[in-house]
């Protein structure tokens, strides 16, 4: 993630985007634009997902067999590819979520030195 102005959307790091895609697909199958929009909405527009990052991430996750895809028709009657989480993807999501929670907890301790001094 890059630091920008306080209210500007943030760009995502590759591994973070993979985790967010997997988490989004827990709720059911979705096409690429819906995945990106869900991440943006659920982050209160703080996280921005560019198509130049999203589609390579989807391909990478498919290659790893963490997600699968099927063609269909979107809500506005256009051809779309819908992605869904696989069982292997569910396991990876659980493992990566645990790692992310440990990482973010460690970062919070480092970024809040006053709180750690009172321990």
TITIFI-81528 format. One record per atom (N, C-alpha, C): x, y negated, z. Coordinates in Angstrom, 2 decimals. Layout:
N
      px      py      pz
       X       Y       Z
...
# end
This chain:
119
      px      py      pz
    0.84    1.17    0.00
    0.00    0.00    0.00
    0.88   -1.22    0.00
    0.49   -2.19   -0.77
    1.25   -3.42   -0.79
    0.56   -4.46    0.08
    1.34   -5.37    0.62
    0.73   -6.42    1.42
    0.45   -7.60    0.50
   -0.76   -8.08    0.56
   -1.17   -9.23   -0.23
   -1.86  -10.20    0.69
   -2.59  -11.16    0.13
   -3.34  -12.08    0.96
   -4.30  -11.31    1.85
   -4.66  -11.90    2.95
   -5.47  -11.24    3.97
   -6.74  -10.58    3.42
   -7.47  -11.25    2.54
   -8.74  -10.73    2.05
   -8.63  -10.06    0.69
   -7.43   -9.91    0.15
   -7.25   -9.27   -1.15
   -7.33   -7.76   -1.03
   -7.85   -7.08   -2.06
   -7.84   -5.61   -2.04
   -6.41   -5.10   -1.99
   -6.23   -3.91   -1.43
   -4.92   -3.30   -1.33
   -4.79   -2.18   -2.35
   -3.61   -2.05   -2.94
   -3.34   -0.93   -3.83
   -2.97    0.28   -2.97
   -3.16    1.47   -3.51
   -2.95    2.70   -2.76
   -1.68    3.41   -3.16
   -1.06    4.08   -2.22
    0.06    4.97   -2.50
   -0.49    6.29   -3.02
    0.30    7.00   -3.81
   -0.14    8.23   -4.45
   -0.70    9.26   -3.48
    0.00    9.60   -2.45
   -0.48   10.61   -1.51
   -1.74   10.18   -0.79
   -1.86    8.90   -0.51
   -3.05    8.37    0.14
   -4.25    8.51   -0.78
   -4.07    8.21   -2.05
   -5.16    8.32   -3.02
   -5.63    9.76   -3.12
   -4.72   10.70   -3.16
   -5.11   12.12   -3.21
   -6.01   12.48   -2.03
   -5.61   12.05   -0.85
   -6.39   12.33    0.35
   -7.78   11.69    0.27
   -7.85   10.46   -0.19
   -9.13    9.77   -0.30
  -10.05   10.42   -1.33
   -9.48   10.90   -2.42
  -10.27   11.62   -3.43
  -10.85   12.89   -2.83
  -10.01   13.66   -2.16
  -10.49   14.91   -1.54
  -11.60   14.61   -0.54
  -11.41   13.59    0.28
  -12.41   13.23    1.28
  -13.72   12.80    0.61
  -13.63   12.06   -0.46
  -14.82   11.61   -1.18
  -15.60   12.80   -1.74
  -14.90   13.82   -2.22
  -15.56   14.97   -2.82
  -16.16   15.92   -1.79
  -15.89   15.70   -0.50
  -16.54   16.49    0.55
  -18.06   16.30    0.45
  -18.49   15.15    0.00
  -19.91   14.82   -0.07
  -20.60   15.39   -1.30
  -19.84   16.01   -2.19
  -20.42   16.61   -3.40
  -19.68   16.16   -4.64
  -20.07   16.74   -5.77
  -19.37   16.44   -7.01
  -19.62   15.00   -7.44
  -18.64   14.44   -8.16
  -18.74   13.05   -8.60
  -17.83   12.84   -9.81
  -18.18   11.88  -10.64
  -17.31   11.53  -11.77
  -16.31   10.47  -11.31
  -15.31   10.22  -12.12
  -14.20    9.35  -11.72
  -14.62    7.97  -11.25
  -15.47    7.31  -12.01
  -15.89    5.96  -11.63
  -16.61    5.98  -10.28
  -17.43    6.99  -10.04
  -18.15    7.10   -8.76
  -17.18    7.34   -7.61
  -16.13    8.12   -7.85
  -15.12    8.36   -6.81
  -14.43    7.05   -6.45
  -13.99    6.31   -7.47
  -13.30    5.04   -7.23
  -14.22    4.07   -6.49
  -15.46    3.97   -6.93
  -16.40    3.04   -6.32
  -16.71    3.42   -4.87
  -16.83    4.72   -4.61
  -17.09    5.18   -3.24
  -15.96    4.79   -2.31
  -14.73    4.97   -2.75
  -13.57    4.60   -1.92
  -13.59    3.10   -1.65
  -13.86    2.32   -2.68
  -13.90    0.88   -2.51
  -15.02    0.46   -1.55
  -16.21    1.03   -1.72
  -17.34    0.67   -0.85
  -17.11    1.11    0.59
  -16.63    2.34    0.77
  -16.44    2.86    2.13
  -15.32    2.15    2.87
  -14.42    1.49    2.12
  -13.34    0.72    2.77
  -13.71   -0.76    2.89
  -14.98   -1.09    2.66
  -15.44   -2.49    2.67
  -14.64   -3.34    1.69
  -14.38   -2.75    0.51
  -13.70   -3.44   -0.59
  -12.23   -3.77   -0.28
  -11.66   -3.15    0.74
  -10.25   -3.40    1.07
   -9.34   -2.58    0.16
   -9.72   -1.33   -0.12
   -8.92   -0.46   -0.95
   -9.42   -0.51   -2.39
   -8.52   -0.74   -3.32
   -8.85   -0.83   -4.74
   -8.25    0.38   -5.44
   -9.05    1.06   -6.26
   -8.58    2.23   -6.99
   -8.61    1.91   -8.48
   -7.44    1.77   -9.08
   -7.35    1.51  -10.51
   -7.46    2.80  -11.30
   -8.05    2.70  -12.48
   -8.20    3.88  -13.33
   -6.85    4.44  -13.75
   -5.83    3.58  -13.82
   -4.49    4.03  -14.17
   -3.86    4.91  -13.09
   -4.38    4.82  -11.87
   -3.93    5.67  -10.77
   -4.88    6.83  -10.55
   -6.18    6.57  -10.71
   -7.20    7.57  -10.40
   -7.10    8.80  -11.29
   -7.08    8.61  -12.59
   -7.14    9.77  -13.48
   -5.90   10.64  -13.45
   -4.70   10.08  -13.33
   -3.53   10.96  -13.12
   -3.63   11.73  -11.80
   -4.19   11.10  -10.76
   -4.36   11.79   -9.47
   -5.36   12.94   -9.62
   -6.45   12.71  -10.34
   -7.43   13.77  -10.57
   -6.79   14.94  -11.33
   -5.99   14.64  -12.33
   -5.31   15.69  -13.10
   -4.35   16.48  -12.21
   -3.62   15.76  -11.37
   -2.67   16.40  -10.45
   -3.40   17.32   -9.48
   -4.51   16.86   -8.93
   -5.30   17.67   -8.00
   -5.91   18.89   -8.68
   -6.28   18.74   -9.95
   -6.80   19.89  -10.70
   -5.69   20.91  -10.95
   -4.51   20.42  -11.29
   -3.37   21.31  -11.53
   -3.02   22.11  -10.28
   -3.17   21.49   -9.13
   -2.91   22.15   -7.84
   -4.08   23.02   -7.39
   -5.17   23.00   -8.17
   -6.39   23.76   -7.88
   -7.07   23.32   -6.58
   -6.90   22.03   -6.25
   -7.56   21.46   -5.09
   -8.95   20.95   -5.46
   -9.13   20.63   -6.74
  -10.43   20.24   -7.27
  -10.64   20.97   -8.59
  -11.90   21.05   -9.00
  -12.26   21.63  -10.30
  -13.14   20.61  -11.00
  -13.28   20.76  -12.32
  -14.06   19.80  -13.09
  -15.01   20.51  -14.04
  -16.10   19.83  -14.32
  -17.04   20.31  -15.33
  -17.65   19.10  -16.02
  -17.96   19.26  -17.29
  -18.55   18.16  -18.04
  -20.05   18.09  -17.78
  -20.58   16.89  -17.83
  -22.00   16.68  -17.60
  -22.41   15.31  -18.10
  -23.54   14.85  -17.62
  -24.09   13.56  -18.02
  -24.23   12.69  -16.78
  -23.74   11.46  -16.88
  -23.79   10.54  -15.74
  -25.20    9.98  -15.56
  -25.37    9.20  -14.49
  -26.66    8.62  -14.18
  -27.15    7.64  -15.25
  -26.23    7.11  -16.06
  -26.64    6.21  -17.14
  -26.59    6.92  -18.51
  -26.75    8.24  -18.47
  -26.91    9.08  -19.66
  -25.67    9.10  -20.57
  -24.50    9.03  -20.00
  -23.25    9.10  -20.76
  -22.52   10.37  -20.38
  -21.73   10.88  -21.33
  -20.91   12.05  -21.02
  -19.91   11.69  -19.94
  -19.73   12.59  -19.00
  -18.79   12.35  -17.89
  -18.24   13.68  -17.41
  -17.07   13.61  -16.81
  -16.48   14.78  -16.18
  -16.71   14.65  -14.67
  -17.31   15.69  -14.10
  -17.61   15.71  -12.68
  -16.61   16.60  -11.96
  -16.09   16.08  -10.85
  -15.08   16.79  -10.06
  -15.72   17.29   -8.78
  -15.25   18.45   -8.31
  -15.72   19.01   -7.05
  -14.53   19.58   -6.29
  -14.68   19.64   -5.00
  -13.66   20.17   -4.11
  -13.68   21.69   -4.15
  -12.52   22.33   -4.21
  -12.43   23.79   -4.14
  -12.18   24.20   -2.69
  -12.25   25.48   -2.43
  -11.95   25.96   -1.07
  -10.51   25.63   -0.69
   -9.60   25.79   -1.64
   -8.20   25.42   -1.40
   -8.09   23.92   -1.10
   -8.91   23.12   -1.79
   -8.94   21.68   -1.55
   -9.44   21.34   -0.16
  -10.44   22.08    0.31
  -10.96   21.85    1.67
   -9.88   22.11    2.72
   -9.12   23.18    2.52
   -8.04   23.49    3.46
   -6.96   22.41    3.42
   -6.60   21.99    2.20
   -5.59   20.94    2.06
   -6.07   19.64    2.68
   -7.34   19.33    2.53
   -7.90   18.11    3.12
   -7.76   18.15    4.64
   -8.08   19.28    5.23
   -7.97   19.42    6.69
   -6.52   19.22    7.14
   -5.58   19.86    6.45
   -4.16   19.73    6.81
   -3.66   18.31    6.63
   -4.01   17.69    5.50
   -3.53   16.32    5.23
   -4.17   15.31    6.16
   -5.42   15.53    6.54
   -6.08   14.64    7.48
   -5.37   14.67    8.83
   -5.00   15.87    9.27
   -4.26   16.00   10.54
   -2.92   15.26   10.47
   -2.22   15.41    9.35
   -0.92   14.71    9.18
   -1.12   13.21    9.18
   -2.17   12.76    8.45
   -2.43   11.33    8.36
   -2.77   10.75    9.73
   -3.55   11.47   10.51
   -3.90   10.99   11.86
   -2.66   10.87   12.74
   -1.74   11.83   12.65
   -0.49   11.74   13.41
    0.34   10.55   12.94
    0.42   10.37   11.62
    1.19    9.27   11.03
    0.61    7.92   11.45
   -0.72    7.76   11.32
   -1.32    6.47   11.64
   -1.23    6.17   13.14
   -1.29    7.19   13.96
   -1.12    6.99   15.40
    0.30    6.51   15.71
    1.28    7.11   15.06
    2.67    6.70   15.25
    2.89    5.26   14.77
    2.31    4.93   13.62
    2.43    3.57   13.10
    1.79    2.57   14.06
    0.63    2.92   14.60
   -0.05    2.02   15.54
    0.82    1.77   16.77
    1.50    2.82   17.25
    2.38    2.64   18.42
    3.54    1.71   18.08
    4.08    1.85   16.89
    5.22    1.00   16.49
    4.77   -0.43   16.26
    3.62   -0.62   15.63
    3.15   -1.96   15.32
    2.53   -2.68   16.50
    2.34   -1.99   17.60
    1.78   -2.60   18.81
    2.77   -2.46   19.96
    3.92   -3.10   19.87
    4.94   -2.92   20.91
    4.49   -3.37   22.29
    3.63   -4.36   22.36
    3.17   -4.82   23.67
    2.38   -3.73   24.38
    1.57   -3.00   23.66
    0.77   -1.94   24.26
    1.66   -0.81   24.76
    2.73   -0.50   24.03
    3.60    0.59   24.45
    4.47    0.20   25.65
    4.70   -1.10   25.89
    5.49   -1.53   27.03
    4.73   -1.35   28.34
    3.40   -1.35   28.24
    2.59   -1.24   29.45
    2.41    0.21   29.89
    2.90    1.16   29.14
    2.75    2.58   29.48
    3.74    3.00   30.51
# end
